[in-house]
């Protein structure tokens, strides 16, 4: 997550947690407990990424100039500010199939007719569940669009289809990927043949980082257990982590995170943190009634 300073930390939200959307102050109540990165206080709740007790994982990413936000109020819709969708999905749904069945009920709102002004931040979302299915949710049209993502990589703008088109210059996709028939939990979706292909750029633009992360993930060995899964993911994040360099760019990778569906564990690593903070959503923690923010050490 790239910002100019670290604003969030590891957190736990319990079952039954209630919060109000900034759009119209309608109250929503979470069905599921979750752990993730974010903040929660009397005035604001904001979850950037995380995993709930059913193994559903969500991350929100910047999507400037790609979103179509709704303006009119509709009493029969769930109307949210874009930054609230990750919290809503993690709190209400157990799987992508459930999200897909209810996605048409959700509208992401501009602040034109909102109770308070909150700007025009646009986002898209990476979502994965315990089955191994991964999708991208983009507000590029109304109703919201859900796009399968067996590649398993997403960065900020541009939209996912544009990123995939560019990736053809660097890898050769498998026939199953091209035909949209990749089985769940397929780790590599390219052939591994790199003859005649470009080498990914070393820049830190969203597109360059998408190409580099996808390229390295496709070359990496498939992890054989949890320890190797976390280690491999951490090393893949090394290839796209932005160092702090305030003289050249205002933002840097203020934190990195890894979520594990099988154990409902969320790993959080702040920029200056050498190790990781690990939160496991055990049945005992999930039953706790009070939200909790944790230190980054």
N, C-alpha and C positions, 0 to 999 in steps of 0.2 A: 504494500500500500504506500503510495507516494504522496506525501504532503510536505509543507514547509516546516512543520513541527509535529510531534506526536501528541495527538489529542485524545486517544482512547487507550484502553487496556483490556486484559482478559476479564470476562464477566460471565455470570450465571444468571439466567432468568427462570423462575419456577413455573410449573404448571399453574394455570389460572391467572397468570400475570395480566393485569389490565393496563392499557395505555390509550391515549387519545391521539388521533391523527391531527396534524397541524392544519390540514385543509379545512375541515368543518367541525373539528373537536368531537366527532363521533367516537365512542369508546369501543374498543375491541378487547377480547379476552383470549389469551393464548390457550390452546389445548395441551401443548407439549412444552416440557422444559427444554432449555437449550444452553449451550456454552458457545462463546465466540469472542470476537473483538468488538468493542464498542463502549458506550457509556449509558448510564441510566441514573437520573436524579429526579427531583420533584418537578422540574420544568421540561425535561427532554429525555427521550429514550432513542438511541440510535445504534443499530447493529450493522457493522460493515460486512461481517462474514461469520460463519459458524456452522455448527452441527446440532441437530435436535436429537431427542431420545429415540427416534425411529430411524436414525441414520441419514436423514435428509440434510444435505449440505448446500449452502447458498453463499455466493459472493457477489457484491455489486461493484461495477466498474464504470468509469466515466464514459459517456456516449454523446459528447457535444455534437451539435448540428445533425444528429441522426434521429432525434425523437419527435414524435407527434403527441404532444400532451393535450389532454381534454380540458375544456374550459367550463362547460355547462354542468350544473349540479343535477345529479340523477339520484333520487332517493332509493331506487332499487339496485344501485351499484355500490361496490366497495370502492370508495374514492380516496386515494392516497397521494401524498407527495412522493416523488420518485425515490427518495432516500429511505422511505418506510417499507418498501416492498420486501426487502430481505427479511426484516423483522416479521412482517405479516406471513410470509411463506413458511418460515421456520416455526412460527408459533402455531400455525393452523393445519399444516399438512404433513402426512407421513411419507408420501412418495410423489414422484413426478406424475404418475398416472392420476393421482388425486388432484394435483395442480392443474393438469391438462383438462380435467372435467369441469373445473371451476374458473379457468382463466378468463373466460368471456365476462365473468361477473366483476372483474377488477378493472378500474380505470386509473391511470396515472395522471395527475392533475397539474396544470399550471396554477400560478397564484392569482390569476385574473379575478376570480370570484371566491377566493379563499378568505377565511376568517382573519388570517394574518399573512403578511408577505414573507415568502421564504426563498425568493429568487427563482431562477429558471434552470437549475442544475438537472441535466439529463443523464440517465444511466442505463446500462444494460446489465444482464445478470447471468452468471454461470450457476447452474443447478445440477446436482448429482444426488442420486439416492443409493440405498443399500443394495439394489439390484445390479449396480454398475452402469445404469443408464445416465447419460449426461446430456443436458440440453442448454441452449441459449435462449433467454427471453429478451426480446428487443421491442421497444415501443416505437418501431418504425412504421407502424400502422395501427389503426384501431379496428377491432379489438387487438389486444396484445398478441404478438406472434411468438410461437414456440418452435425452435429449430433444433433438430437432433445434432449432437456434437460428439461423434465417436472418436474424433481426434483427441479430445480431452484437454484442449488449450484454448484460452480466451484472454485477450488483453483489452485495453481501452479502444476507443474509436480507431479505425472505421468499423463498419458493421462486419459481422462474422463472414458473410458470403464473400465480401471483398478481400478479407484476409485469406480465405481459402484459395481464391483465384490466384493471388500473388504467390502462395506457397507452392504452386505447381512449378515455379521456376527453381525450386530448391530440392524437391523430393518427387518421387513417383508413387502415387497412391495405388493401393491394391484395387483389383477389380471390384471387390466387395464394397470398398469405400465409395468408389465411383458410382456403383449401382444402388447405394443406400441400403445394403444388406449386411453390414458389419454386425456380428453377434455381440451381445453384451460382454463386457470384461475383456475385449480384445485389446491387448496393450499396444501392439504395433499395427498401424493401418497403412503403412507404406511398404514398398518392396525391399527397401534397403539398398537399392541400386542407385548410385550417385553419379555415374558416368555422364558427363556433359551437363551436369547441373551446377548452378551457382552456389557459392558459399554464403551463408547468411551474413548480413551486415553487422558491424559491431556497435552501431549507434544505439541510443536509448530511447528513440521514438517508439510509440506503441507498436507500429507495424514491424519495426526492426526487432523488437523484443518478442513479438509473436513468432516471427520466422525463426529466431534463434532458439526459443523455448521448444517449439514444435520439432525443429530439426534435431536438437540434442535429445529430446525425449524419445524420438524414433530410433536414435542410435544406441540409447542406453539399454542395458540388460533389464529384463523384466524382474522386479523384486520378487523374492521367493518367500518372504515373511515380513512381519510388521517392522522389525528393526531395519531391514534393508529397504523397505518401502519408505519409511521416514527419512533414512539417510539419502536414498536416491533422489527423493523429492527435494530435500534440502540442497543437494548439489546442483540440481536443475535450476533451482531458484538463484543459486550463485551466479548463473550465467546472465541473469536479467536484473540483478539487484543494483540499484543506482547508488553510488557512493555520495556522501555529503560533500558538496563543492559549491558553497554559497557565492563564490566569486564568479561562477559560470552558469549556475542554474538555481532557481529558487526552491525546487523540491528535490527530495531524495527518498529512498526506501525507508520510511520511518519504522515500519515493522513488516515481518513476514509471518505467515501462518500456514499450518498444515492441519487438515481435518481428516479423521479416519472414521468411516461409517461403521466398520465392524465393531469397534470398541467405543464409539461415540466419544472420541477423544479429540480435543482441540489443542494444538501446540502454537504458542505465541512467542515470537522473538523480536524484541525491540532492537533498534539499530545498534545501540551500545551494549546489548546483552549478548554475552558469549554463549550461554546455554539457552534452553527453551523452557518456558513455563508450560506445563502440561496439565490440562483440566480434563478429567474423565467423568462423563455423566453417568455415574453409578446410580442404581436404584435408590440408594440412600440420599445422594445429592438431589436427584430429581424430585424426591418427596419433600425437600426443604421448602418452606413457604416464603422465604425472603430473598430478594435479589442480592447479588454479591459482586463487588468489584475487587479484583486481585492486584497485588503488586507484580511488577515485571521482573521478579528475581526468584 
